[in-house]
């Protein structure tokens, strides 16, 4: 009797059923027919970055020097994550987007040229985002623009606001934080005299609510966070809208709480504990407080959603 050894059949090559951006790029480089469009797209993106080089330098400079926009370094990475998640939904059918792409690129170049005559950096910053959207539509089609549009839109949170607009928003928030903190401190046994943004505590201790304490940092951060949470959520549209709408009151509440806590520290402990490293730690604690408020608000919305109807089944976006 002869015994033969049967070798197991070779295992098929492992194929990623939902390739992300890196896998798609590798597949395109390995395919001669897709290699040229990929290299052309990367070259066009590089040319766009070269045209808007001054705007990109402005981004990095503001992110490094202005604490209100220090989150800007994270925004492109988060946008890449959203793009990667969009790529994992499967292939996108190609539908010509020449008209939309050229239109967006035309507005983008017009905005860039306008900043040469009128130095309005904010216009050039937004024009760069329009150019990125135009390239997506021109090279990949309208369906691709729809699929990756949110990842491009999210980049708006890395754009610094014009100083005039920032001041118009920050000044009322700064004054409101001073007034609300004064009311709470007086109601809880800490007599405070409010003169604009200057609070006078017992013993002549002065506390000034500076522009950095206006809440703009919390507002921009929480707005970006709530938009990301709403996008990733599979809940109904009203749920996602309620999450985004909560960004403003949560940011204001967290900032007012920070001013009140600073008043308590200066009155009951030591004014030196309200500056420097201690003040930074206090800000981090208030950020955690804001995150807990957001988590609580999402819990309330979950209860309302569960009472309103059956659980929502996640549906993949087109």
C-alpha positions as CSV (number, residue, x, y, z in Angstrom):
1,X,0.0,0.0,0.0
2,X,1.4,3.3,-1.1
3,X,0.8,6.4,1.1
4,X,0.7,9.7,-0.7
5,X,1.0,12.9,1.1
6,X,-1.5,15.5,-0.1
7,X,-0.2,19.0,0.4
8,X,-2.8,21.5,1.4
9,X,-3.9,23.9,-1.4
10,X,-2.1,27.3,-1.2
11,X,-4.1,29.8,0.8
12,X,-5.5,32.6,-1.3
13,X,-3.9,35.9,-1.0
14,X,-5.4,38.0,1.7
15,X,-7.5,40.8,0.3
16,X,-8.5,43.7,2.5
17,X,-12.3,43.9,1.9
18,X,-12.4,47.5,2.9
19,X,-9.1,49.1,1.9
20,X,-8.2,52.5,3.3
21,X,-6.3,55.3,1.7
22,X,-2.9,53.7,2.0
23,X,-4.2,50.4,0.5
24,X,-5.9,52.2,-2.3
25,X,-2.7,54.2,-3.0
26,X,-0.6,50.9,-3.1
27,X,-3.1,49.3,-5.4
28,X,-3.0,52.3,-7.7
29,X,0.8,52.3,-7.8
30,X,0.8,48.6,-8.7
31,X,-1.7,49.1,-11.5
32,X,-0.1,50.8,-14.6
33,X,-3.5,52.2,-15.7
34,X,-4.2,53.8,-12.3
35,X,-0.6,54.9,-11.6
36,X,-0.6,57.9,-13.9
37,X,-3.8,59.4,-12.6
38,X,-2.6,59.0,-9.0
39,X,0.8,60.6,-9.7
40,X,-1.0,63.4,-11.6
41,X,-3.4,64.0,-8.7
42,X,-0.5,64.2,-6.3
43,X,1.3,66.6,-8.6
44,X,-1.8,68.8,-8.9
45,X,-2.2,68.9,-5.1
46,X,1.5,69.8,-4.7
47,X,1.0,72.6,-7.2
48,X,-2.0,73.9,-5.3
49,X,0.1,73.9,-2.1
50,X,2.8,75.8,-3.9
51,X,0.3,78.4,-5.1
52,X,-1.1,78.8,-1.6
53,X,2.3,78.4,0.1
54,X,2.0,81.7,2.0
55,X,-1.3,80.7,3.4
56,X,0.1,77.3,4.6
57,X,3.0,79.1,6.2
58,X,0.4,81.4,7.9
59,X,-1.4,78.4,9.2
60,X,1.7,76.9,10.8
61,X,2.8,80.2,12.3
62,X,-0.5,80.9,13.9
63,X,-0.8,77.3,15.2
64,X,2.6,77.7,16.9
65,X,2.1,81.1,18.4
66,X,-1.6,81.5,19.1
67,X,-3.0,79.1,21.8
68,X,-6.5,79.6,20.5
69,X,-5.5,77.7,17.3
70,X,-3.0,75.2,18.7
71,X,-5.5,72.5,17.8
72,X,-4.8,73.3,14.1
73,X,-2.0,70.7,14.0
74,X,-4.6,68.0,14.7
75,X,-7.2,69.1,12.2
76,X,-5.5,67.8,9.1
77,X,-4.8,64.4,10.8
78,X,-8.5,64.1,11.8
79,X,-9.5,65.0,8.2
80,X,-7.2,62.2,6.9
81,X,-8.9,59.8,9.3
82,X,-12.3,60.8,8.0
83,X,-11.1,60.4,4.4
84,X,-9.7,57.0,5.3
85,X,-13.0,56.0,6.8
86,X,-14.8,57.2,3.7
87,X,-12.5,55.1,1.5
88,X,-13.4,52.0,3.5
89,X,-17.0,52.3,2.4
90,X,-16.1,50.7,-0.9
91,X,-15.3,51.9,-4.4
92,X,-16.8,55.2,-5.7
93,X,-18.4,55.1,-9.2
94,X,-16.8,57.7,-11.4
95,X,-19.1,60.5,-12.7
96,X,-17.5,63.4,-14.5
97,X,-17.0,66.5,-12.3
98,X,-15.3,68.7,-14.8
99,X,-17.8,71.5,-14.6
100,X,-18.0,71.6,-10.8
101,X,-14.2,71.0,-10.5
102,X,-13.3,73.8,-12.9
103,X,-15.8,76.1,-11.2
104,X,-14.4,75.5,-7.7
105,X,-10.9,75.9,-9.0
106,X,-11.8,79.1,-10.8
107,X,-13.2,80.6,-7.6
108,X,-10.1,79.4,-5.7
109,X,-7.7,81.1,-8.1
110,X,-9.8,84.2,-8.1
111,X,-9.7,84.4,-4.3
112,X,-5.9,83.8,-4.4
113,X,-5.5,86.6,-6.9
114,X,-7.8,88.9,-4.9
115,X,-5.5,88.6,-1.9
116,X,-2.6,90.0,-4.0
117,X,-4.6,93.2,-4.5
118,X,-6.3,93.2,-1.1
119,X,-4.3,91.4,1.6
120,X,-7.1,89.5,3.3
121,X,-5.5,86.3,4.4
122,X,-8.8,84.7,5.5
123,X,-10.0,84.9,1.9
124,X,-6.9,83.1,0.6
125,X,-7.3,80.4,3.4
126,X,-10.8,79.6,2.3
127,X,-9.8,79.7,-1.3
128,X,-7.3,76.9,-0.6
129,X,-10.1,74.7,0.7
130,X,-12.1,75.5,-2.4
131,X,-9.1,74.5,-4.5
132,X,-8.8,71.1,-2.7
133,X,-12.5,70.4,-3.3
134,X,-12.2,71.4,-7.0
135,X,-9.3,69.0,-7.5
136,X,-11.2,66.2,-5.9
137,X,-14.2,66.8,-8.2
138,X,-12.1,67.3,-11.4
139,X,-9.9,64.3,-10.9
140,X,-12.2,61.8,-9.2
141,X,-15.7,63.0,-10.1
142,X,-18.7,64.3,-8.3
143,X,-19.4,61.1,-6.4
144,X,-15.9,61.2,-4.9
145,X,-16.5,64.9,-3.9
146,X,-19.6,63.9,-2.2
147,X,-17.9,61.0,-0.4
148,X,-14.8,62.9,0.7
149,X,-16.5,66.3,1.0
150,X,-16.8,66.3,4.8
151,X,-13.1,65.5,5.2
152,X,-12.3,68.5,3.1
153,X,-14.9,70.7,4.9
154,X,-13.5,69.7,8.3
155,X,-10.3,71.5,7.4
156,X,-12.1,74.8,7.9
157,X,-11.5,74.3,11.7
158,X,-7.7,74.8,11.1
159,X,-8.3,78.3,9.5
160,X,-7.6,81.2,11.9
161,X,-10.3,83.8,12.0
162,X,-9.6,87.4,11.0
163,X,-8.5,89.5,14.0
164,X,-11.5,91.9,13.6
165,X,-14.0,89.0,13.5
166,X,-12.3,87.3,16.4
167,X,-12.5,90.4,18.5
168,X,-16.2,90.9,17.8
169,X,-16.9,87.4,19.0
170,X,-14.4,87.3,21.9
171,X,-15.3,90.7,23.5
172,X,-19.0,89.9,24.2
173,X,-18.0,86.5,25.5
174,X,-15.3,88.1,27.7
175,X,-17.8,90.6,29.2
176,X,-20.4,87.9,29.7
177,X,-18.0,85.7,31.6
178,X,-17.1,88.6,33.9
179,X,-20.7,89.4,34.6
180,X,-21.9,85.9,35.2
181,X,-18.9,85.0,37.4
182,X,-19.6,88.2,39.4
183,X,-23.2,87.1,40.0
184,X,-22.3,83.6,41.1
185,X,-19.4,84.7,43.3
186,X,-21.6,87.3,45.1
187,X,-24.4,84.7,45.5
188,X,-21.9,82.2,47.1
189,X,-20.5,84.6,49.7
190,X,-17.5,86.1,47.8
191,X,-18.2,89.9,47.4
192,X,-17.0,91.1,44.0
193,X,-17.1,94.4,42.3
194,X,-17.3,94.1,38.5
195,X,-16.0,97.0,36.4
196,X,-16.1,95.8,32.8
197,X,-13.7,92.8,32.7
198,X,-11.9,93.7,35.9
199,X,-13.2,92.0,39.1
200,X,-12.2,93.3,42.5
201,X,-12.2,90.8,45.3
202,X,-12.0,91.4,49.1
203,X,-8.7,92.9,50.1
204,X,-8.2,94.8,46.9
205,X,-7.3,91.6,44.9
206,X,-7.7,92.3,41.2
207,X,-8.7,89.7,38.7
208,X,-8.8,90.6,35.1
209,X,-10.7,88.4,32.6
210,X,-8.4,88.7,29.7
211,X,-9.2,88.1,26.0
212,X,-7.5,84.7,26.3
213,X,-10.1,83.8,28.9
214,X,-13.1,84.9,26.7
215,X,-13.9,81.2,25.9
216,X,-12.9,81.4,22.2
217,X,-10.4,78.6,22.7
218,X,-13.1,76.3,24.2
219,X,-15.6,77.4,21.6
220,X,-13.4,76.6,18.5
221,X,-12.3,73.3,20.1
222,X,-15.8,72.1,21.1
223,X,-17.3,73.2,17.8
224,X,-14.8,71.0,15.9
225,X,-15.3,68.2,18.4
226,X,-19.1,68.2,18.2
227,X,-19.0,68.4,14.4
228,X,-16.8,65.3,14.4
229,X,-19.0,63.5,16.9
230,X,-22.1,64.3,14.8
231,X,-20.5,63.1,11.6
232,X,-19.5,59.8,13.2
233,X,-22.9,59.2,14.8
234,X,-25.5,57.0,13.2
235,X,-28.3,58.7,15.0
236,X,-31.0,60.8,13.2
237,X,-30.3,64.2,11.8
238,X,-32.0,66.0,14.7
239,X,-29.7,64.2,17.1
240,X,-26.6,65.3,15.2
241,X,-27.8,68.9,14.9
242,X,-28.5,68.9,18.7
243,X,-24.9,67.7,19.4
244,X,-23.4,70.5,17.2
245,X,-25.8,73.1,18.7
246,X,-24.5,72.2,22.2
247,X,-21.0,73.3,21.4
248,X,-21.7,77.0,22.1
249,X,-23.5,76.7,25.5
250,X,-21.0,74.0,26.7
251,X,-18.0,76.1,25.8
252,X,-19.5,79.2,27.5
253,X,-20.4,77.2,30.6
254,X,-16.9,75.7,30.9
255,X,-15.3,79.1,30.5
256,X,-17.6,80.8,33.1
257,X,-16.8,77.9,35.5
258,X,-13.1,78.6,34.9
259,X,-13.5,82.2,35.8
260,X,-15.6,81.4,38.9
261,X,-13.0,78.8,40.0
262,X,-10.2,81.3,39.6
263,X,-12.1,83.7,41.8
264,X,-12.5,81.1,44.5
265,X,-8.8,80.2,44.3
266,X,-7.7,83.9,44.6
267,X,-10.1,84.6,47.5
268,X,-9.8,81.4,49.6
269,X,-6.2,80.2,48.7
270,X,-3.6,82.4,47.1
271,X,-3.7,84.7,44.1
272,X,-0.5,83.1,42.9
273,X,-2.3,79.9,42.3
274,X,-4.4,81.6,39.6
275,X,-1.5,82.2,37.2
276,X,1.2,80.3,35.4
277,X,1.2,76.5,35.5
278,X,-1.7,76.4,38.0
279,X,-3.8,78.5,35.6
280,X,-2.9,76.1,32.7
281,X,-3.9,73.0,34.8
282,X,-7.1,74.8,35.7
283,X,-7.8,75.3,32.0
284,X,-7.3,71.6,31.4
285,X,-9.6,70.7,34.2
286,X,-12.3,72.9,32.7
287,X,-11.8,71.3,29.4
288,X,-12.4,67.9,31.0
289,X,-15.5,69.5,32.7
290,X,-16.7,70.6,29.2
291,X,-16.2,67.1,27.9
292,X,-18.3,65.7,30.7
293,X,-21.0,68.1,29.9
294,X,-21.0,67.0,26.3
295,X,-21.1,63.3,27.4
296,X,-24.0,64.1,29.6
297,X,-25.8,65.9,26.8
298,X,-25.3,62.9,24.5
299,X,-26.7,60.6,27.2
300,X,-29.9,62.8,27.4
301,X,-30.2,62.7,23.6
302,X,-29.8,59.0,23.6
303,X,-32.7,58.6,26.1
304,X,-34.9,60.9,24.0
305,X,-34.0,59.0,20.9
306,X,-34.8,55.6,22.5
307,X,-38.1,56.9,23.7
308,X,-39.0,58.4,20.3
309,X,-38.6,55.2,18.4
310,X,-36.8,51.9,17.8
311,X,-33.0,51.8,17.8
312,X,-31.5,53.3,14.7
313,X,-29.8,50.8,12.4
314,X,-26.5,52.2,11.0
315,X,-26.6,52.8,7.3
316,X,-23.4,53.4,5.4
317,X,-23.1,56.8,3.8
318,X,-22.9,56.9,0.0
